[in-house]
Amino acid sequence: MKSELLQQVRVIDPVSNTDQVADVLVADGVIQALQEKISDYPTDTQVRDCRGLVLGPGLVDLYSHSGEPGFEERETWRSLLASAAAGGFTRLHILPDTMPAVDNLSVLTRLQQELEEAAVKVNFWAALTLGIKGQQMIELALASESHIVGFTDGRAIENLALLRRLLEYLKPINKSVALWACDSQLAGNGVMREGTQSIRFGLPGNPAIAETAALAAILEIVAAIGTPVHIMRVSTARSVQLIQTAKAQGLPITASTTWMHLLLDTQAVKSFNPHLRLEPPLGNTVDLQALRQGVRSGIIDAIAIDHTPYTYEEKTVAFAEAPPGAIGLELALPLLWQNLVETDEWSAVELWRSLSTHPTQCLQQSPSTISPHKSAEMILFDPQQMWTVESQTLKSLSANTPWLRQTLVGRVVQTWLSKSGEVVLNKSG
């Protein structure tokens, strides 16, 4: 029996709501013991001094983009999964905007077979509609028979009559449905949040009501039909209020914001860094604070990464012309830890909960936990390890991030994941 003893590691477990220093014994992919001090262990056990390191459940990303198939120059499956593992993500959920899109059972089945032996658990969102404009439903009953995590287009469905029919059909299927609230007509050609900053920077503004008006319509439809829905990419303070009210009224909704919206606001856009061109755009200071408080209080259930790779050539253009999106799988945990936990604004359990336990609840999955006799789906994080974000240090093929060439503090050094009876270990650093 191959075993490993992690001595005096800081164990963070959102399921049991604990943050403690303990010894953890792991053997053949199973947590054998968790005690204040473990002195009885097999003679061939690898003993490791883990003082100063953090052990937590594997992180779960609600939605991210793959390049492959169709855009392998941005990201391949190999680079995407390596990036996820390096960032501490043991579960990845892929949006259906590949080429070909995940909009039929044959494509979905083939991708699942190709990634069955991956070192990260990969699940797929199935598309809700067909075509670029998304005006036709896919065969929902057929797709629901496969092992998809749920349904989403990853883009706004602005035809409310179609959305109503979709939610009516999906209600008995009991799969997650993720919707992005955005009114493209109100958003116009906006590339940053509308306000004094957009005027000062001379950039077209995207008003907050482009999100909140669409969100209000979605909530009305959910109230009428009762199909559970996950609201993606929440970015405004008003949206947090609307979701809070809807939850208080008993609507079956969950919600997520993306990690960069918890760290940056419109002030950052003054650099005109095209990697800050996001969709939805960064909010103002009030939005940022409302989102942080919304996640802490549970109004916003989870933090998503929305990893969106682009090539150097695609992003090296003027801010207003850049495609929206940035990478984040390798960067989210260290940056959130340094900006929220190290500053004592959030507890370590609160951050870990929003990146691991709550995402699984949004997806109707069982969360991983660090407890005796449980499978080891966990990561070891060094909150003091320094590293520089460069193309050579990133596992992702793309480097479209505003933190490029900056030094970060904090890095995942090991990942444990038990799949199909086989233990997968990823070590870095």
C-alpha positions as CSV (number, residue, x, y, z in Angstrom):
1,M,0.0,0.0,0.0
2,K,1.5,3.3,-1.1
3,S,1.1,5.9,1.6
4,E,2.0,9.5,2.3
5,L,2.0,11.4,5.6
6,L,1.5,15.1,5.4
7,Q,2.7,16.5,8.8
8,Q,1.3,19.6,10.4
9,V,-0.5,20.8,7.3
10,R,-3.2,23.5,7.5
11,V,-6.4,21.6,6.5
12,I,-9.3,23.6,5.2
13,D,-12.6,21.7,4.7
14,P,-15.7,23.7,3.8
15,V,-18.0,20.7,4.2
16,S,-17.1,20.4,7.9
17,N,-16.4,24.1,8.2
18,T,-13.0,23.5,9.7
19,D,-9.6,25.2,9.5
20,Q,-7.1,23.3,11.5
21,V,-3.4,22.2,11.6
22,A,-3.2,18.4,11.6
23,D,-1.4,15.3,10.2
24,V,-3.1,13.6,7.2
25,L,-2.3,10.1,6.1
26,V,-3.2,9.2,2.5
27,A,-2.9,5.7,1.1
28,D,-3.9,4.4,-2.4
29,G,-6.0,7.5,-3.0
30,V,-8.0,7.3,0.2
31,I,-7.6,9.5,3.3
32,Q,-6.8,7.0,6.0
33,A,-6.5,9.3,9.0
34,L,-6.7,13.0,10.0
35,Q,-5.4,13.7,13.5
36,E,-3.6,16.3,15.5
37,K,-0.5,14.0,15.4
38,I,-0.2,10.6,13.7
39,S,2.6,8.4,15.0
40,D,1.4,5.0,13.8
41,Y,1.8,4.6,10.0
42,P,3.3,2.0,7.6
43,T,7.1,1.8,7.6
44,D,7.3,2.6,3.8
45,T,5.3,5.8,4.2
46,Q,6.6,8.9,2.6
47,V,6.7,11.5,5.3
48,R,6.5,15.2,4.4
49,D,6.9,18.3,6.5
50,C,4.0,20.5,5.4
51,R,4.2,23.3,7.9
52,G,3.1,26.5,6.2
53,L,1.2,24.6,3.4
54,V,-2.6,24.5,2.9
55,L,-4.5,21.3,2.1
56,G,-8.0,21.7,0.7
57,P,-10.5,19.9,-1.4
58,G,-10.0,20.1,-5.2
59,L,-11.4,23.2,-6.8
60,V,-14.3,23.1,-9.1
61,D,-14.8,25.4,-12.1
62,L,-18.4,25.9,-13.2
63,Y,-17.7,27.0,-16.8
64,S,-14.7,27.6,-19.0
65,H,-13.8,27.5,-22.7
66,S,-11.7,25.0,-24.6
67,G,-9.8,25.7,-27.8
68,E,-9.9,22.1,-29.1
69,P,-11.7,21.2,-31.2
70,G,-11.5,24.0,-33.7
71,F,-9.2,26.5,-32.1
72,E,-6.2,24.4,-31.1
73,E,-3.9,27.4,-31.5
74,R,-5.5,28.9,-28.4
75,E,-5.7,25.8,-26.2
76,T,-5.6,22.0,-26.7
77,W,-7.2,19.5,-24.4
78,R,-3.7,18.6,-23.1
79,S,-2.8,22.2,-22.3
80,L,-6.2,23.0,-20.8
81,L,-6.1,20.1,-18.4
82,A,-2.5,20.8,-17.5
83,S,-3.5,24.3,-16.7
84,A,-6.5,23.2,-14.6
85,A,-4.4,20.8,-12.6
86,A,-1.6,23.4,-12.1
87,G,-4.3,25.7,-10.7
88,G,-5.8,23.2,-8.3
89,F,-8.9,22.4,-10.3
90,T,-9.9,18.7,-10.1
91,R,-13.3,19.2,-11.9
92,L,-13.7,21.2,-15.1
93,H,-16.9,22.0,-16.9
94,I,-16.6,22.9,-20.6
95,L,-18.8,25.3,-22.4
96,P,-20.3,24.2,-25.8
97,D,-18.6,26.8,-28.0
98,T,-16.0,24.5,-29.6
99,M,-16.0,23.8,-33.4
100,P,-17.9,21.7,-33.8
101,A,-20.1,22.7,-30.9
102,V,-21.4,20.3,-28.3
103,D,-24.9,20.3,-29.7
104,N,-25.4,16.7,-30.6
105,L,-25.0,13.3,-28.8
106,S,-22.3,12.0,-31.2
107,V,-19.9,14.9,-30.6
108,L,-20.5,14.8,-26.8
109,T,-19.9,11.0,-26.6
110,R,-16.7,11.2,-28.7
111,L,-15.3,14.0,-26.4
112,Q,-16.2,12.1,-23.3
113,Q,-14.4,9.0,-24.6
114,E,-11.3,11.0,-25.5
115,L,-11.0,12.5,-22.1
116,E,-11.9,9.5,-20.0
117,E,-8.4,9.0,-18.8
118,A,-7.6,12.7,-18.1
119,A,-6.0,13.8,-14.9
120,V,-8.9,16.1,-14.2
121,K,-12.6,15.2,-14.1
122,V,-14.0,16.8,-17.2
123,N,-17.7,17.3,-17.8
124,F,-19.5,19.1,-20.6
125,W,-22.3,21.6,-20.8
126,A,-24.6,20.8,-23.8
127,A,-25.8,23.6,-26.0
128,L,-29.4,24.8,-25.6
129,T,-29.8,26.1,-29.1
130,L,-28.4,25.5,-32.6
131,G,-26.5,27.9,-34.8
132,I,-24.8,31.2,-34.3
133,K,-27.9,33.1,-33.6
134,G,-29.4,30.4,-31.4
135,Q,-33.0,30.5,-32.6
136,Q,-33.7,26.8,-32.6
137,M,-33.7,24.3,-29.8
138,I,-31.4,21.2,-29.8
139,E,-32.9,17.8,-29.2
140,L,-33.1,18.2,-25.4
141,A,-34.4,14.7,-24.6
142,L,-31.7,13.0,-26.6
143,A,-28.9,15.1,-25.1
144,S,-30.3,14.5,-21.6
145,E,-29.6,10.8,-21.9
146,S,-25.8,11.3,-21.9
147,H,-23.6,12.3,-19.0
148,I,-23.7,16.0,-19.5
149,V,-23.6,18.3,-16.5
150,G,-26.5,20.4,-17.9
151,F,-27.5,22.9,-20.6
152,T,-26.2,26.3,-21.6
153,D,-25.1,28.2,-24.6
154,G,-22.6,30.3,-22.7
155,R,-24.2,33.3,-24.4
156,A,-27.4,35.2,-23.9
157,I,-30.7,33.8,-25.1
158,E,-32.6,37.0,-25.9
159,N,-35.6,35.4,-27.5
160,L,-37.8,35.2,-24.4
161,A,-40.4,33.1,-26.1
162,L,-37.7,30.6,-27.0
163,L,-36.3,30.7,-23.4
164,R,-39.8,30.1,-22.0
165,R,-40.2,27.0,-24.2
166,L,-36.7,25.7,-23.3
167,L,-37.4,26.0,-19.6
168,E,-40.7,24.3,-20.0
169,Y,-39.1,21.3,-21.8
170,L,-36.2,21.1,-19.4
171,K,-38.2,21.1,-16.2
172,P,-38.8,17.3,-16.0
173,I,-35.3,16.5,-17.2
174,N,-33.6,17.5,-13.9
175,K,-30.4,18.9,-15.3
176,S,-28.7,22.2,-14.5
177,V,-29.5,25.1,-16.8
178,A,-27.1,28.0,-16.9
179,L,-28.1,31.4,-18.4
180,W,-26.2,34.6,-19.0
181,A,-28.3,37.7,-18.5
182,C,-27.3,40.2,-21.2
183,D,-29.4,42.4,-23.5
184,S,-27.2,43.0,-26.6
185,Q,-29.3,45.9,-27.8
186,L,-28.8,47.8,-24.5
187,A,-25.1,46.8,-24.4
188,G,-24.6,48.1,-27.9
189,N,-21.0,48.4,-28.8
190,G,-19.9,49.0,-25.2
191,V,-16.5,47.6,-24.2
192,M,-16.4,48.7,-20.6
193,R,-19.0,49.5,-17.9
194,E,-20.8,52.7,-18.7
195,G,-20.1,55.6,-16.3
196,T,-17.7,58.5,-15.6
197,Q,-14.7,56.2,-16.2
198,S,-15.9,55.2,-19.7
199,I,-16.3,58.8,-20.6
200,R,-12.9,59.7,-19.2
201,F,-11.2,56.9,-21.1
202,G,-13.1,57.6,-24.3
203,L,-14.4,54.0,-24.5
204,P,-18.0,53.0,-25.5
205,G,-20.0,52.2,-22.4
206,N,-22.0,49.1,-21.6
207,P,-24.7,50.1,-19.2
208,A,-25.5,48.0,-16.1
209,I,-29.1,47.7,-17.2
210,A,-27.9,45.5,-20.1
211,E,-27.5,42.9,-17.5
212,T,-30.2,43.7,-15.0
213,A,-33.0,44.2,-17.5
214,A,-32.2,40.7,-18.9
215,L,-31.9,39.3,-15.5
216,A,-35.3,40.6,-14.4
217,A,-36.9,39.0,-17.5
218,I,-35.2,35.6,-16.7
219,L,-36.3,35.7,-13.1
220,E,-39.9,36.4,-14.2
221,I,-39.9,33.4,-16.5
222,V,-38.3,31.2,-13.8
223,A,-41.0,32.4,-11.3
224,A,-43.7,31.4,-13.8
225,I,-42.3,28.0,-14.8
226,G,-40.3,26.9,-11.8
227,T,-37.4,25.3,-13.6
228,P,-34.2,25.6,-11.6
229,V,-31.7,28.0,-13.2
230,H,-28.1,29.0,-12.6
231,I,-27.3,32.7,-13.4
232,M,-23.8,33.0,-14.9
233,R,-21.4,36.0,-14.9
234,V,-23.1,38.3,-12.4
235,S,-21.3,41.6,-12.5
236,T,-23.4,44.4,-11.0
237,A,-24.6,45.5,-7.6
238,R,-28.2,45.7,-8.8
239,S,-28.0,42.1,-10.0
240,V,-27.0,41.0,-6.5
241,Q,-30.1,42.8,-5.1
242,L,-32.4,41.1,-7.7
243,I,-31.0,37.7,-6.9
244,Q,-31.3,38.3,-3.2
245,T,-35.0,39.2,-3.6
246,A,-35.6,36.3,-5.9
247,K,-34.1,33.8,-3.5
248,A,-36.1,35.3,-0.6
249,Q,-39.2,34.6,-2.6
250,G,-38.2,31.0,-3.0
251,L,-37.2,31.0,-6.7
252,P,-35.1,28.0,-7.6
253,I,-31.9,29.8,-8.6
254,T,-28.2,29.8,-8.0
255,A,-25.7,32.3,-9.2
256,S,-22.0,32.9,-9.9
257,T,-19.6,35.7,-10.6
258,T,-16.2,35.4,-12.2
259,W,-13.0,35.7,-10.3
260,M,-11.7,38.8,-12.0
261,H,-14.8,40.7,-11.1
262,L,-13.9,40.2,-7.5
263,L,-10.4,41.7,-7.9
264,L,-10.6,44.5,-10.4
265,D,-13.0,47.4,-11.3
266,T,-13.2,50.0,-14.0
267,Q,-10.2,51.9,-12.5
268,A,-8.0,49.1,-13.9
269,V,-9.1,49.9,-17.5
270,K,-7.1,53.1,-17.5
271,S,-4.1,51.0,-18.6
272,F,-6.1,50.1,-21.8
273,N,-4.7,46.6,-21.4
274,P,-6.6,44.5,-23.9
275,H,-6.5,41.5,-21.5
276,L,-9.0,43.5,-19.3
277,R,-11.5,43.5,-22.1
278,L,-14.0,41.1,-20.6
279,E,-17.6,40.1,-21.0
280,P,-19.4,41.2,-18.9
281,P,-17.1,44.2,-18.4
282,L,-15.5,45.0,-15.1
283,G,-17.9,46.8,-12.8
284,N,-17.3,49.9,-10.7
285,T,-16.2,50.0,-7.1
286,V,-19.7,49.6,-5.8
287,D,-20.3,46.6,-8.0
288,L,-17.0,45.0,-6.9
289,Q,-17.9,45.4,-3.2
290,A,-21.4,44.1,-3.7
291,L,-20.1,41.0,-5.5
292,R,-17.6,40.3,-2.7
293,Q,-20.3,40.7,0.0
294,G,-22.7,38.7,-2.2
295,V,-20.3,35.7,-2.4
296,R,-19.5,35.9,1.4
297,S,-23.2,35.9,2.3
298,G,-24.2,33.2,-0.1
299,I,-26.4,35.4,-2.3
300,I,-23.9,34.7,-5.1
301,D,-23.2,31.0,-4.6
302,A,-19.9,30.4,-6.3
303,I,-16.9,31.8,-8.1
304,A,-16.4,30.7,-11.7
305,I,-13.2,31.0,-13.7
306,D,-14.6,31.4,-17.2
307,H,-11.1,30.6,-18.6
308,T,-11.1,32.1,-22.1
309,P,-7.8,31.6,-24.1
310,Y,-6.8,33.7,-27.1
311,T,-3.6,33.9,-29.1
312,Y,-1.1,36.7,-28.8
313,E,-2.1,38.0,-32.2
314,E,-5.8,38.0,-31.3
315,K,-5.3,40.0,-28.2
316,T,-2.5,42.4,-29.3
317,V,-4.9,45.0,-30.7
318,A,-6.6,48.2,-29.4
319,F,-8.7,47.7,-26.3
320,A,-12.0,48.2,-28.0
321,E,-11.1,45.8,-30.8
322,A,-9.9,42.9,-28.5
323,P,-12.1,39.8,-28.2
324,P,-13.4,39.6,-24.6
325,G,-12.0,37.1,-22.2
326,A,-8.9,36.1,-20.2
327,I,-7.3,33.0,-18.9
328,G,-7.5,32.2,-15.2
329,L,-7.2,28.6,-14.2
330,E,-3.6,28.9,-12.9
331,L,-4.1,32.4,-11.5
332,A,-7.4,32.5,-9.6
333,L,-6.5,30.8,-6.3
334,P,-3.2,32.6,-5.6
335,L,-4.7,36.0,-6.5
336,L,-7.9,35.5,-4.6
337,W,-5.9,34.2,-1.6
338,Q,-3.5,37.1,-1.5
339,N,-6.2,39.8,-2.1
340,L,-9.0,38.4,0.1
341,V,-7.6,35.9,2.7
342,E,-4.2,37.5,3.4
343,T,-6.0,40.8,3.9
344,D,-8.4,39.2,6.4
345,E,-11.4,40.3,4.3
346,W,-12.4,36.7,3.8
347,S,-11.7,33.6,5.8
348,A,-9.9,30.7,4.1
349,V,-13.0,28.5,4.5
350,E,-15.1,31.2,2.8
351,L,-12.8,31.3,-0.2
352,W,-12.5,27.6,-0.5
353,R,-16.2,27.1,-0.2
354,S,-16.9,29.4,-3.1
355,L,-14.4,27.6,-5.3
356,S,-15.2,24.0,-4.3
357,T,-18.2,23.1,-2.3
358,H,-20.7,25.6,-3.6
359,P,-19.9,25.0,-7.3
360,T,-20.7,21.3,-6.8
361,Q,-24.0,22.2,-5.2
362,C,-24.9,24.5,-8.2
363,L,-24.2,21.5,-10.5
364,Q,-26.1,19.0,-8.3
365,Q,-22.8,17.1,-7.6
366,S,-21.4,15.6,-4.4
367,P,-18.6,17.8,-2.9
368,S,-15.2,16.5,-2.0
369,T,-14.2,16.6,1.6
370,I,-11.0,16.0,3.6
371,S,-12.2,13.3,6.0
372,P,-11.1,9.8,7.0
373,H,-12.1,7.1,4.6
374,K,-13.0,9.5,1.8
375,S,-11.4,9.5,-1.6
376,A,-8.5,11.9,-1.9
377,E,-9.7,14.7,-4.2
378,M,-7.6,17.5,-2.8
379,I,-4.8,19.9,-3.4
380,L,-1.7,21.2,-1.6
381,F,-1.2,24.9,-1.8
382,D,1.8,26.9,-0.9
383,P,0.6,30.4,-0.1
384,Q,4.1,31.8,0.1
385,Q,5.7,30.4,-3.1
386,M,6.6,33.2,-5.5
387,W,6.5,32.8,-9.3
388,T,6.4,35.0,-12.3
389,V,3.6,34.7,-14.9
390,E,5.2,34.1,-18.2
391,S,4.4,32.0,-21.3
392,Q,7.1,29.6,-20.1
393,T,5.7,29.2,-16.6
394,L,2.0,28.8,-17.7
395,K,0.7,25.4,-18.7
396,S,-2.0,27.1,-20.9
397,L,-1.0,27.7,-24.5
398,S,-2.4,31.3,-24.2
399,A,-1.1,34.1,-22.0
400,N,-3.9,36.6,-22.3
401,T,-3.9,37.8,-18.7
402,P,-3.4,41.3,-17.2
403,W,-0.9,39.7,-14.7
404,L,1.5,38.7,-17.5
405,R,5.1,39.2,-16.5
406,Q,4.1,40.0,-12.9
407,T,5.2,38.1,-9.8
408,L,2.5,36.3,-7.9
409,V,2.6,34.8,-4.4
410,G,1.0,31.4,-3.9
411,R,1.0,28.2,-6.0
412,V,-0.5,24.7,-6.0
413,V,2.3,22.2,-5.5
414,Q,0.4,18.9,-5.6
415,T,-3.0,17.5,-6.6
416,W,-4.6,14.2,-5.6
417,L,-7.4,12.7,-7.6
418,S,-8.9,9.2,-7.5
419,K,-10.5,8.2,-10.8
420,S,-11.9,4.8,-11.6
421,G,-9.9,3.2,-8.9
422,E,-6.6,4.7,-10.1
423,V,-4.9,7.5,-8.2
424,V,-3.6,10.4,-10.3
425,L,-1.0,12.6,-8.7
426,N,0.1,16.0,-10.1
427,K,3.2,17.7,-8.7
428,S,4.6,21.0,-9.5
429,G,6.7,23.7,-8.0
